[in-house]
Amino acid sequence: MPTDRTAVVVGTSTTAEALARALHTGGADTVLVTPGTDTPQARTDSGTPRRSGELGDLAQADVVVLAGGEDPAALRRLVARAARHRAPGSAFAVACLGPALAELRIPEADDLMLVRLPRPDLIRAAELTVSPRTAPQTLDLLDETLRDAGITAHTVTDTAGGHSTAPFLRLLDRAMRLVEEGRADATAVDTAMRLGCGWRSGPLQLAAELGPETVRQALAAVARERGPRWAPASALPAAQLLPTAAPETQEAARGEEDEPGRERVVVVGSGTMACGIAEALVRSGHRTDLLARSAPSAQRARESVEFALEQTLAGDDLTAATGLLATGCEERVLSDAQIVIEAVVEDPAVKSALFARMGEVCPAGTLLATTTSSLSVHALATASGRPEHVVGLHFFNPVRHLGLVELVPARATSRRTAERARQLVEGLGKIPVRCADRRGFLVNALLFPYLDDALEQLWSFGSEPARLDVLAKSVTGLPLGPVRLLETVGADVALAVLDQLCAADGSGVAPSPLLQGAVAAGHLGRKSPGRSVRAFLDRAPSRAAA
């Protein structure tokens, strides 16, 4: 719906282009200015904003937004130049991700506002910081113009990196670092986050759209204010963010024993993950034994799997699926297993002892898989005495609904073992993403530090937990806010994973005091009724308050 407002967006970035298109679509007469170019002031079609190379166009604008990068000095110069051309009473804002508003204001533009738009691909919400000298009518003018463009402006206090943007940028930077370290290529990292966390776009695709240097410069600005924790860690060039073709896999030797649908599988464990994997196996036609520690545990596991099957199967299909499942606590089922999937407690001593025993009693050639989410696959492979037959298969919970499995070969894993594991995973209707045997693999190495950064945001700046969730979902476009996600995965699980990641990176950085406090107080999330993580965070003092 056309309005009588005129908007000018200044800049050459992806964000400048996306914002200008959104304002134009929202009905504002919009000009995209790229200073110093010979761009004619003409519209290529009715669906795009006009383009110009002249800052003089600001004199006719009701709303001016400067999207000139992340360097504070360069932004201040741009603000000074634009201030000489803007019309009196116009709404005047900078669009950037890292610098704080206080770092950009100059005497000639003491009413400057700041807009953070970290998702140019999904430009539906923004963090908005307002100067104390901003007139209410110019704030309303900017807010209405953004709202007409379908962009909800969330007003936040002034801090480098905003409230939801800084943790999000750190995640993108870590994703680039994973590729630099050789853990996986860009396609694998993005696939893992889309399937494992429900992201619409992967972090490396988002970093490519923003520009890797933009991400680094923004984080550098955050680190100047908040400290070295927030400094960028990657130096990945843009070329390595491009999708890559899936690597060719070696064909396994053909034979009856290599056809996944005919292999006999033993799942060791009786918890949620073990039951979910056993359910997926019998649904796919595998004869499956679930090996528990005791007869009562085995019975409870069988009831759990049968209940899950009954939700979607009936009649002969249900009878066939349940007929493929056997449960018990007798070790002898390992003696003729072709595949064993370990899904016991995440304790290195327990898992190592189990792999040593499986190495003794399983037939030669049995594929031994661990579902560890954070331990070394190499260490477990070594304990087995037959490391060439061991591979990591990190399933995600709930197994039925999440299609990702991180496939983690150890140092000595044979190509045939890795190929058999891939065939098994694909036979379950899931997508294997191959990654290196490094602590946290891919998803956990990105997800849990992000949650810790979000808690650091609460601890350092006193942000409200509910508001941070709203900002994370609307501004950064994540499917769940960090506090809600902590409720889902469990604060105790998050703390255990972060302890391992922190020990592995040698940085000396400990998990957030808020997370440690929540676990100590028994506020674990959904698993502790009446003691939610949010309830603890709502009452917990912050460093800012102190």
HUPEJO-V358255 format. One line per field, one symbol per residue. ss: DSSP state (h for helix, s for strand, l for the rest). psi: psi as a letter, one per 40 degrees, with the letter a starting at -180 (. if undefined). A space follows every 50 residues. Layout:
# HUPEJO-V358255
ss: ???
psi: ???
This chain:
# HUPEJO-V358255
ss: lllllssssslllhhhhhhhhhhhhlllsssssllllllllsllllllls ssllhhhhhhllsssslllllhhhhhhhhhhhhlllllllssssslllll hhhlllhhhlllssssllllllllsssssslllllhhhhhhhhhhhhhll lsssslllllllllhhhhhhhhhhhhhhhhlllllhhhhhhhhhhhhlll llhhhhhhhhlhhhhhhhhhhhhhhhlhhhlllllllhhhhlllllllll lllllhhhlhhhlssssslllhhhhhhhhhhhhlllssssslllhhhhhh hhhhhhhhhhllllhhhhhhhhhlssssllhhhhhhllsssslllllhhh hhhhhhhhhhhlllllssssllllllhhhhhhhhllhhhsssssslllll lllsssssslllllhhhhhhhhhhhhhlllssssllllllllhhhhhhhh hhhhhhhhhhhlllhhhhhhhhhhlllllllhhhhhhhhlhhhhhhhhhh hhhhhlllllllhhhhhhhhllllllllllllhhhhhhhlllllll
psi: hiieihihhhieiddddddddddddeeihhhhhgheifhigihdieeiii iiehededdeidhhhhgfaehddddddddddddediiheihhihhidcii ddeeiidefeeiihhhgegeeggeiihhhhidehidddddddddddddee hhhhhiihiheadeddddddddddddddddeediidddddddddddeeid iiddddddddhdddddddddddddddiedeiieifhiddeeiiiihiiih hihiideehdeeihhhhhieaddddddddddddeehhhhhhididddddd dddddddddedeiibddddddddehiiaeheeeeefhdhhhhfaighddd ddddddddddeiihehhhiieieeihddddddddegdeehihggiihhdd ehehhhhgiadehidddddddddddddefihhhhiigihebcdddddddd ddddddddddefihdddddddddddefidiiddddddddhdddddddddd ddddeeeehiihddddddddeegeadeghegiddddddehiiddd.
